Amino acid sequence: MPDLIHQSISQSAQLTPNAPALLFKDQTFTYSQVQRRVAQVASALLALGVGPGERVAVYLPKQPETVFSLFGTAAAGACFVPINPLLKPRQVSYILGHCDVKVLITSAARLALLLAVLDTCPDLHTIVLVEDEAPTKAASIPQRLMGYNAFCHLSSANLARHHRIDTDMTAILYTSGSTGNPKGVVLSHRNMVTGARSVASYLHNSPTDRVLSVLPLSFDAGLSQLTTAFSVGASVILLDYLLPRDVIRAVVRYGITGLAAVPSLWNQLKALEWPVQATQSLRYITNTGGAMPVPTTRALQQLLPSTDIFLMYGLTEAFRSTYLAPDQVSIRPHSIGKAIPNARILVMNAQGKECAPYEPGELVHCGILVSLGYWNDPDETAKHFKPCPHKSPKISSAELAVWSGDQVMKDEDDYLYFINRNDEMIKTSGYRVSPTEIEDIIHRSGLVTEAVAIGLPHAALGEAILLIVSPTSGEQVDDVLKNAVLSCCRRELPNFMVPIMITVQDTLPHNTNGKIDRRLLSQQHQTMFQDALL
């Protein structure tokens, strides 16, 4: 069995070389073809002098070159960093600088957006463009610029791939952090390989499966679609959809057997007509990125009576934590299930004791799936990653656990239920959003005196972002200020972080510590917010 994440591709290339591995639009790549492309990327990175564990960022939408680049980086013995293609230049430059990226693989159009921030990435020495095109201002780029074809033909015949073992890091996934800037979650080969095997085991994946990839590959659940399918020799179909109906069309066109989505997409898909071909091919669907509304689950059960529904819960820091088996979805539709294989899930109270049934506590994930911590952030790592609190007194174990920050409880049968988050993170459209990151953007604009972003319940999005601001002077017109703030958000933030509503208050309430009272603002605005959406 493979020990390193890229070896699942090479294993299938040996066993079933002509089996379809990757489909994109009208293109089909067999496992042997994918293996050859992955090997080309690995060889090219070695020829560029990329060292063991050094970071290679991929800033692309879902397309074959994205997959080749991610797994090729792992095959070279380096560390891949998938960047959400929705992020704006400021967020991209932060990631490139924070983890000292050496090589960036992107497109000409995206590079054109990054021209103004490239000088903030001193360790970046090479940029590879997938279209073999140079942007109009290429002469101003200090980094080496290459087309993808020339890159893939770099020779490293005399260079051996860096020796790596299963506990070495192979990926850094950036997720929003409570302090504003995103945090880089460091994953080892073992984390990813075991995670893929674990999920494949309860989804009963096999080489006959065709998995539709609609989630971003920078998202742990989106990346999991690739690793899980490749672990069993199944096929993955890459899709960047414009409309929810495009997803259903793809299910029909490709004979999809497995589909994962976030609640906001499922809320839209349940309202559409599903052709009989789609209902017949779909063996299972999964939900991740937030709790599925029970009415949505019920509607999907009616639409897809022969399809198994898996409700899942996870966090980037531990890949995947729990799942609710299909036979329990009608019985316990509010539950997030039980631990997946190779995970131990505890519910701990403030005194460090395991909670009794129905006693709320923090979800703590123990086991092999727990990541290596946060890149370049020892304080946050020490805060969230600690020795597992549940171990045999006769065994000395250094097993780590991650404290999720999520309040849950278990019933008498040990099924888990999500209650809320301990921190101020906003969960919208399957993304974790830091309110501080939004607020920092608005403060830097000089448009307001104070700003606070809060998440409020929303049927379609899970939570919607409400931004409350106070003007710099009493003479500002509310509507003019709202429009200016909204324009700033749209210019500086990806779409999923743009507030759905902006309100203006002369002053914002503060608690006894002098901080803005987010809890009070949330209580005050919840009814008003719901009324405004009707």
C-alpha positions in Angstrom: 0.0 0.0 0.0 1.3 3.5 -0.7 2.9 5.5 2.1 3.2 8.8 0.2 0.2 10.6 -1.3 1.4 10.6 -4.9 2.1 6.9 -4.9 -1.6 6.1 -5.2 -1.4 7.4 -8.8 1.7 5.4 -9.6 0.2 2.2 -8.1 -2.9 2.5 -10.3 -0.7 3.3 -13.3 0.9 -0.1 -12.8 -2.2 -2.0 -12.0 -4.7 -0.4 -14.5 -2.7 1.9 -16.7 -5.6 2.5 -19.2 -8.2 3.2 -16.6 -9.6 6.8 -16.6 -8.2 8.8 -13.8 -9.1 12.4 -14.6 -11.7 14.0 -16.8 -12.0 17.6 -17.7 -14.5 18.9 -20.3 -13.8 16.7 -23.4 -10.4 15.5 -22.1 -9.7 12.1 -20.5 -6.4 11.2 -18.8 -5.7 7.6 -17.9 -3.7 6.7 -14.8 -0.6 6.1 -16.9 -1.0 9.6 -18.5 -1.6 11.3 -15.2 1.5 9.5 -13.8 3.6 10.7 -16.7 2.4 14.3 -16.2 3.1 14.1 -12.4 6.6 12.8 -13.1 7.3 15.7 -15.5 6.3 18.3 -12.9 8.4 16.5 -10.3 11.4 16.4 -12.6 11.0 20.1 -13.5 10.8 21.2 -9.9 14.0 19.4 -9.1 15.7 21.0 -12.1 14.7 24.4 -10.7 16.5 23.5 -7.5 13.4 23.1 -5.3 14.6 21.5 -2.1 13.0 18.9 0.2 9.9 20.4 1.8 10.2 23.7 0.0 6.9 25.2 -0.9 5.3 25.3 -4.4 2.1 27.3 -4.7 -0.6 26.5 -7.3 -3.0 29.4 -8.0 -5.4 28.0 -10.6 -9.0 26.9 -11.0 -9.8 23.2 -11.3 -8.1 22.0 -14.4 -5.7 19.1 -15.2 -2.5 21.2 -14.7 -3.7 22.0 -11.2 -3.8 18.3 -10.3 -0.5 17.5 -12.1 1.2 20.3 -10.2 -0.1 19.4 -6.8 0.9 15.7 -7.0 4.0 16.5 -9.0 5.2 18.7 -6.1 4.6 15.9 -3.6 6.4 13.4 -5.9 9.5 15.7 -6.0 9.6 15.7 -2.2 8.5 19.3 -1.9 5.3 20.8 -0.3 2.4 22.0 -2.3 0.2 25.0 -1.4 -3.1 25.2 -3.2 -4.4 28.7 -3.3 -8.1 29.4 -3.6 -8.6 30.9 -7.1 -11.2 33.2 -5.6 -8.7 35.0 -3.4 -7.6 38.6 -4.3 -4.0 39.7 -4.7 -3.6 40.9 -1.1 -4.5 37.5 0.3 -2.4 35.6 -2.3 0.7 37.7 -1.6 0.2 37.0 2.1 0.2 33.3 1.6 3.2 33.4 -0.8 5.2 35.4 1.7 4.1 33.6 4.8 5.2 30.2 3.8 8.2 31.3 1.7 6.9 30.0 -1.7 9.7 29.3 -4.1 7.7 28.5 -7.3 4.3 29.7 -8.3 2.2 27.9 -10.9 -0.6 30.0 -12.2 -2.2 31.6 -15.3 -1.4 34.7 -17.3 -4.6 36.3 -16.3 -4.0 35.7 -12.6 -0.4 36.8 -12.8 -1.5 40.1 -14.3 -3.5 40.6 -11.1 -0.5 39.9 -8.9 2.0 42.2 -10.6 1.7 44.9 -8.0 2.4 42.5 -5.1 5.2 40.3 -6.4 7.8 42.5 -4.9 6.5 41.5 -1.4 7.5 37.8 -2.1 11.3 37.8 -1.8 11.6 34.0 -1.8 9.6 33.5 -5.0 12.2 32.8 -7.8 10.1 31.2 -10.6 6.6 31.7 -12.0 5.2 29.1 -14.4 2.2 30.0 -16.6 0.0 27.2 -17.8 -0.9 28.9 -21.1 2.7 29.5 -22.2 1.8 33.2 -22.5 3.5 36.2 -20.9 1.4 39.1 -19.6 1.9 42.5 -21.2 3.9 43.8 -18.3 6.2 40.7 -18.0 9.3 42.8 -18.2 8.6 44.2 -14.8 8.5 40.8 -13.1 11.7 40.2 -11.1 11.1 36.4 -11.0 12.0 33.9 -13.7 9.0 33.5 -16.0 8.3 30.2 -17.8 5.6 28.7 -20.0 4.2 25.3 -18.8 5.4 23.4 -21.8 9.0 24.6 -21.4 8.7 24.0 -17.6 7.6 20.3 -18.1 10.5 19.7 -20.4 13.2 20.7 -17.9 15.5 17.8 -17.3 16.6 16.5 -14.0 17.9 13.2 -15.2 20.9 13.4 -12.9 18.9 14.5 -9.8 17.2 12.0 -7.5 13.9 12.9 -5.9 14.2 14.0 -2.4 13.8 11.1 0.1 10.6 11.6 2.1 8.8 9.4 4.7 5.2 9.3 5.7 5.5 11.7 8.6 7.1 14.5 6.4 5.0 17.4 5.5 3.6 17.4 1.9 0.9 20.2 1.9 -0.1 23.4 3.5 -3.8 24.3 3.4 -4.6 27.9 4.3 -7.8 28.4 6.3 -9.1 31.6 7.9 -7.8 32.3 11.4 -9.5 34.1 14.3 -6.7 36.7 14.4 -7.3 37.9 10.8 -4.7 36.5 8.6 -5.2 32.9 7.4 -3.4 30.0 9.1 -1.4 27.4 7.2 -2.4 23.9 8.3 0.6 21.6 7.7 -0.4 18.1 6.5 1.9 15.1 6.3 1.8 12.3 3.8 0.5 10.0 6.5 -2.4 12.5 7.3 -3.4 12.5 3.7 -3.0 8.8 2.8 -4.8 7.7 6.0 -7.5 10.2 5.5 -8.1 9.0 1.9 -8.3 5.4 3.0 -10.6 6.2 5.9 -13.1 8.1 3.8 -12.9 5.5 1.0 -13.7 2.7 3.5 -17.0 4.1 4.7 -18.1 5.5 1.3 -17.3 2.0 -0.1 -15.4 3.6 -3.0 -14.1 1.4 -5.8 -12.5 1.7 -9.2 -15.9 1.9 -10.8 -16.7 5.2 -9.0 -16.9 8.5 -10.9 -16.5 11.3 -8.5 -17.5 14.9 -9.4 -15.2 17.5 -8.1 -17.1 20.8 -7.5 -15.4 22.0 -4.3 -12.2 24.1 -4.4 -9.0 22.0 -4.3 -7.7 24.5 -1.7 -10.4 23.3 0.6 -9.6 20.1 2.5 -12.9 18.5 1.5 -12.3 19.4 -2.2 -8.7 18.0 -2.1 -10.1 14.9 -0.5 -12.2 14.2 -3.6 -8.9 13.6 -5.5 -7.0 11.7 -2.8 -9.9 9.4 -1.9 -10.7 8.6 -5.5 -7.1 8.0 -6.5 -6.6 5.8 -3.4 -8.9 3.2 -5.0 -8.3 3.8 -8.7 -11.6 5.6 -9.3 -12.2 8.5 -11.8 -12.4 12.2 -10.9 -14.3 14.7 -13.0 -13.2 18.4 -12.6 -15.9 21.0 -12.8 -15.9 24.7 -12.2 -19.7 25.3 -12.5 -21.4 28.6 -13.2 -24.9 27.6 -12.2 -26.2 24.8 -9.9 -27.9 23.3 -12.9 -24.4 22.7 -14.4 -23.7 20.3 -11.6 -26.8 18.2 -12.5 -25.9 18.3 -16.2 -22.4 17.0 -15.3 -23.9 14.2 -13.2 -25.8 13.0 -16.3 -23.1 13.6 -18.8 -20.4 11.7 -16.9 -22.5 9.1 -15.1 -21.4 10.4 -11.7 -21.6 8.0 -8.8 -20.3 10.3 -6.0 -21.0 14.0 -5.3 -19.8 16.1 -2.4 -21.1 19.7 -1.8 -21.6 22.3 0.9 -25.1 23.2 2.3 -25.4 26.4 0.3 -25.1 24.4 -3.0 -27.4 21.6 -1.7 -30.0 24.2 -0.9 -30.0 25.2 -4.5 -29.8 21.7 -6.0 -32.8 20.5 -4.0 -35.0 23.1 -5.8 -34.1 21.8 -9.3 -35.4 19.0 -11.3 -33.2 15.9 -11.4 -33.4 13.8 -14.6 -33.9 10.1 -14.1 -30.3 9.4 -15.5 -28.9 11.5 -12.6 -30.9 9.7 -9.9 -30.0 6.3 -11.3 -26.2 6.9 -11.5 -25.6 8.6 -8.1 -24.7 6.0 -5.6 -23.9 8.5 -2.8 -23.8 12.2 -1.9 -22.0 13.8 1.0 -22.4 17.1 2.8 -19.5 19.1 4.4 -18.6 22.6 5.3 -21.5 23.2 7.8 -24.7 21.6 9.1 -27.2 20.5 6.4 -30.6 22.0 7.1 -33.0 19.1 7.9 -35.6 20.3 5.2 -32.8 20.1 2.6 -31.9 16.6 3.7 -35.5 15.5 3.5 -35.9 17.1 0.1 -32.8 15.3 -1.2 -34.1 12.0 0.1 -37.3 12.5 -1.9 -35.4 13.6 -5.0 -32.7 10.8 -4.8 -34.5 7.8 -3.2 -31.8 5.3 -4.3 -28.9 7.4 -3.2 -27.0 7.1 0.1 -26.7 10.4 2.0 -23.6 10.8 4.2 -23.6 13.9 6.5 -20.0 14.7 7.5 -18.2 17.0 9.9 -14.5 17.9 9.7 -11.9 20.6 10.3 -8.9 21.3 8.2 -6.6 20.7 11.2 -7.7 17.0 11.3 -9.1 16.4 7.7 -12.3 14.7 8.6 -13.7 13.8 12.0 -17.2 12.3 11.9 -19.9 11.0 9.6 -23.5 10.0 9.9 -24.2 6.7 8.1 -27.1 6.7 5.6 -29.2 4.4 7.8 -29.2 7.0 10.5 -30.0 10.1 8.5 -33.8 9.7 8.9 -33.5 8.7 12.5 -31.0 11.4 13.7 -31.0 14.1 10.9 -29.5 16.7 13.3 -26.5 14.5 14.2 -22.9 14.8 12.8 -22.5 11.1 13.5 -19.6 9.2 15.0 -15.8 9.1 14.5 -14.6 8.1 11.0 -12.1 5.2 10.9 -8.7 6.0 12.4 -10.1 8.9 14.5 -11.0 9.2 18.1 -13.4 11.9 19.0 -13.9 13.1 22.6 -16.2 15.7 24.1 -14.3 17.6 26.9 -15.6 20.1 29.5 -13.8 23.1 30.8 -12.4 21.0 33.7 -10.6 18.7 31.2 -13.0 15.8 31.8 -15.0 13.8 29.3 -18.6 15.0 29.1 -21.6 12.9 30.1 -24.3 12.4 27.5 -26.1 15.6 26.7 -23.5 17.7 28.5 -22.1 20.3 26.1 -18.3 20.4 25.6 -15.6 21.0 23.1 -15.0 18.5 20.3 -11.4 17.1 20.6 -10.0 15.0 17.7 -7.3 12.5 18.5 -5.4 10.2 16.2 -3.3 9.8 13.0 -5.4 12.3 11.1 -4.4 15.2 13.3 -2.2 17.6 11.3 1.3 18.8 12.2 0.1 22.2 13.3 0.2 25.7 11.9 3.0 26.9 9.7 5.2 29.5 11.3 2.8 29.9 14.2 4.1 28.1 17.3 1.7 30.0 19.7 -1.5 29.1 17.8 -0.2 25.5 17.4 0.5 25.2 21.1 -3.0 26.6 21.8 -4.9 24.1 19.7 -2.6 21.1 19.4 -2.0 19.2 22.7 -1.4 15.6 23.9 -4.5 13.5 23.6 -6.3 13.6 27.0 -7.6 10.1 26.7 -4.9 7.4 26.8 -4.1 4.2 28.7 -2.0 4.8 31.9 0.1 1.7 30.9 1.1 3.1 27.5 3.4 6.1 27.0 2.0 7.9 24.0 2.9 11.2 22.3 -0.4 11.1 20.3 -1.5 14.6 19.5 -5.1 15.9 19.6 -6.6 19.1 18.2 -9.1 21.2 20.1 -11.7 22.2 17.5 -13.3 25.2 19.1 -16.7 23.7 18.4 -19.2 23.0 21.1 -20.9 19.6 20.7 -22.7 17.1 22.8 -23.3 13.3 22.5 -26.4 11.3 23.2 -26.7 8.0 25.1 -25.7 6.1 21.9 -22.5 8.3 21.5 -23.9 10.1 18.4 -22.6 13.7 18.3 -24.5 16.9 17.7 -23.1 20.3 16.8 -24.1 23.2 19.0 -22.0 26.3 18.1 -18.4 27.6 17.8 -16.4 28.9 20.7 -14.7 31.6 18.7 -16.0 34.4 16.4 -15.3 32.6 13.1 -18.1 32.9 10.5 -19.1 29.8 8.6 -20.6 30.8 5.2 -21.1 28.9 2.0 -18.8 26.2 3.3 -15.9 28.6 4.1 -14.5 29.7 7.5 -14.2 33.5 7.4 -12.3 35.6 9.9 -14.3 38.7 10.9 -11.0 40.4 11.7 -9.8 40.1 8.1 -12.9 41.9 6.8 -12.6 44.6 9.5 -8.9 45.2 8.8 -9.7 45.9 5.1 -12.4 48.4 6.0 -10.2 50.1 8.6 -7.4 50.6 6.1 -9.8 52.3 3.7 -10.2 55.2 6.1 -14.0 55.2 5.5 -15.1 54.4 9.0 -14.2 54.9 12.6 -15.1 51.3 13.7 -16.3 48.2 12.0 -17.4 44.8 13.1 -18.4 41.8 11.0 -20.7 39.1 12.5 -22.3 36.0 11.2 -26.1 35.5 11.5 -28.1 32.4 10.7 -29.1 32.2 7.0 -31.1 29.3 5.5 -29.1 29.1 2.3 -25.6 30.1 3.4 -25.4 28.7 6.9 -24.3 32.1 8.1 -24.5 35.4 6.3 -22.0 38.2 6.9 -23.4 41.4 8.4 -21.0 44.4 8.6 -21.8 47.2 11.1 -19.8 50.4 10.8 -19.6 53.8 12.4 -18.9 56.8 10.3 -15.8 59.0 10.6 -18.1 62.1 11.0 -21.7 62.8 11.6 -22.0 64.4 8.2 -21.6 61.2 6.2 -24.8 60.0 4.4 -25.6 56.4 5.3 -26.3 55.2 1.8 -23.2 56.9 0.4 -21.0 55.3 3.1 -22.6 51.9 2.6 -21.9 52.0 -1.1 -18.3 53.1 -0.6 -17.7 50.3 2.0 -19.3 47.7 -0.3 -17.2 48.8 -3.2 -14.1 48.4 -1.0 -15.1 44.9 0.0 -15.8 43.8 -3.5 -12.4 45.2 -4.6 -10.4 43.7 -1.8 -12.2 40.5 -0.8 -13.2 37.3 -2.5 -17.0 37.0 -3.1 -17.7 34.7 -0.3 -16.3 37.2 2.2 -18.3 40.2 0.9 -21.0 41.2 3.5 -24.6 40.5 2.4 -25.7 43.6 4.3 -24.1 46.7 5.7 -25.6 48.9 8.5 -24.4 52.2 9.9 -24.5 53.1 13.6 -23.2 56.3 15.1 -21.4 54.4 17.8 -20.8 50.7 18.5 -21.3 49.1 22.0 -18.2 48.1 23.9 -17.8 45.6 26.8 -16.0 46.3 30.1 -12.6 45.4 28.5 -13.1 48.1 25.9 -13.7 45.7 23.1 -16.6 45.9 20.7 -19.4 43.8 22.1 -20.0 41.3 19.3 -22.4 39.2 21.2 -24.7 42.1 22.0 -24.6 43.3 18.3 -25.5 39.8 17.2 -28.5 39.8 19.5 -29.6 43.3 18.5 -29.3 42.7 14.7 -30.6 39.1 14.4 -34.3 40.0 14.1 -33.7 43.0 12.0 -31.4 41.0 9.7 -34.0 38.2 9.2 -36.8 40.8 8.5 -34.6 42.5 5.9 -34.1 39.3 4.0 -37.8 38.5 3.7 
